[in-house]
Amino acid sequence: MIYNFKRDFKKGLLPNSITTFGLLMVPLIFLASHKNYWPFALFFFTIAWLADFFDGWLARKRKLNTQIGAFYDPLADKIFTISFLIWFWDYIEIAFIVPIIAIGTALTILRVYKWYYGTKKRVDYSIMASVSGKAKTNLEKSAFALLLLWKTFSNYGLIPADTIQSTEIGVSCLLSISIFFALFSLHHQIKEI
């Protein structure tokens, strides 16, 4: 079977547009948080997270799954995650940032390899995110949501600002579990080659 980029692009246009819409929320989240409009940052974050859920759901439900979408959605998740790791650098331990970025980069390189060589050799490699990859992404987003909630509530005096230590512990727990799932996802992708 010869890969047809144009047909793949047209088929996945709607779910991939939703992915792009969610990704475009990132600058709005950062702009709102930079201006200390934390409820707006939280609102845009929620829209981005829902878009990430809805794009995949729609693709599966309407049979709009494509190779482009299978590559683009996890790539958008990596961009989202790396952006937040950098934005919240002061609240996240470097011991979590480095492995998350390194494993995410390795997963993306593997997907490129599988897509390129699968197309070239006419082998049907799956580049879709595994269940462990989806769990990893949602754990990372949960950690960022926890930070955004803390910033929102502490900024308006609803919780004491000194609760950051317990928030950072929660974030560390979520990110450490996400690293476990990331390693499992990496193993899954390597095993398929």
N, C-alpha and C positions, 0 to 999 in steps of 0.2 A: 504494500500500500504506500503510495507516494503522499507525503504530507502537503496539504494545500493551505497555505497561510491565509489567503484571502477568504476562503470558505470558513476557516477556523475563526478568523477575526469577526466576520459578520455574525456567525452563530453565537459567539460569546459577548457581543457588544453590550447588551443590557447588564449582565452580571459584572462585567469588567468596568462598566461605567459606574456602577454602584461602588465597586472597590475604589475607583479613582475619587469618587465623591467622599468616601470615608477618609481617604488619605489626605484630601484637601482640607479636612477639618483640623489637621495637625497644626498648621500655621495659625488658625483661628484660636485654637486652644492655647498656644504659646502667647499670642498677642493678648488674649484676655487675661492670662495669668500674669503676664508682664505688667499689665495695667492694674493688677490686683482685683480684677473682676472674676473672682474664683467661681461664683455660681455659673457664669457664662462658660468658663473653661470646663466646668463639670458637665454642663449641658452639651457643649460641642463634643466632649469626650464620649458621652453617652450615645450621641448620634453616630460617631465614628465606630464605636463598638457594635451598635446595632447594624450598621452598614456592613461590617465585617461578617456578622452572622447571616444577614439577609442575602448577600451576594452568593454565597455558597449554597444556601437553602434554595434560592431561586434557580440556580444552575442545575442542581440535582432534580428539583421538582419539575422543571420545564424541559429537562434533558438538553440543557444549554452548556454542558460541560465541554471544555475545550483544552487543548494543550496550552494555549496562551493563558487562559484563566488558571490552569493548574500551576503554572509558573508565576504568574503575576500576583495572585492572591498571597501566597507565602512571602513573595518579595515585598509586597506592600506591608505585610505584617512586620518584616525585618526592619524596614524603613521606619515604621511607627515605633517599634521597640527601641531601636538605636537612638532615635530622636528623643524619646522620653528618658532613656538612660543618661544621655548628655544633659538634657534639661534639668533633671533632678540629681545631677552629679553630687551635690552636697549631702544628699540624704541616702544615697545608695553606696554600699561598700564596693571598692574596686575589685574585691574578690568575687563579686557577682557580675560586674560589668564586663570584665575581660572574657570570662568563659562564655557568657551569653552572646557577645559579639563574635567571638571566634567560632563557636559552634554554628551560629546563624550564617556566618560567611561560608563555612565548610558545607553546610546544607545547600546553600545557593549554588556554590561551585559544582556540587554533585548533580543538582538538577540541570544545570547547563550542560554538563558532560552527558548525562543520560538523554537529554533532549537532542543534543547535537549528534551524538553517536548512534542513538536509537533511530533518528531520521536517516542518517547516512547509511547505516547497515540494515535499515528496514526491520528493526527490532522494536517491539512495542514495550518500551520501558515506561513504567508508571512514575510520573513526577508529581502526582497529587500528594498533598500533605496527609500524613498518617494521623490516626486518632491521637497518638502521643504528641505529634506536632501541634494539633489543634488544642490539646490540653495545655501544652507548654505556652502557647500564645495566650490562652485565656488566663492562665496563672500570672503571666507577665502583666497583662492588662488589669487584672485584679490588684496587683501590687501598685500600679500607677493610679488606679481608681482610689485605693486607700490613701495614697499621698495627696491626691486632689481633694478627697473628702476632708482630710486633716487640715489642709491649707484653707479650705472653705470655712469649716467650722471654727478653727482657731482664729482666723482673720476677723470673724464677726463676733468673737468672744463667747461662742457657744460651748467650747471646750477650752481648757487651759492650754496655752502655747507650749508648756513644758511636757505635754503628753507626746512630744515628738519621739522620745525614746521608745515608748511602747509601739508607736506607729512604725518606727524603723525596724523593730523586732518583727512585727507582722510582715512588713515588706521583705525583710531578709528571709523569713520562712517561706513566703510565696515564691520568691526568686530561687531559693535553693531547691525547692521541689520542681520548679520549672526547668532548672538545669538537669535534673534527673531525667525528666521527660525529653529534654532536648538531646541528651545522650542516647536515649532509647530510640528517638526519631532518627538520629544520625546512623545508629546501628541498622535500623530498618532500611534506610536508603542505601547504605553500603551493601547490605545483604542481597539486595535486588540486582546488583551489577553482575 
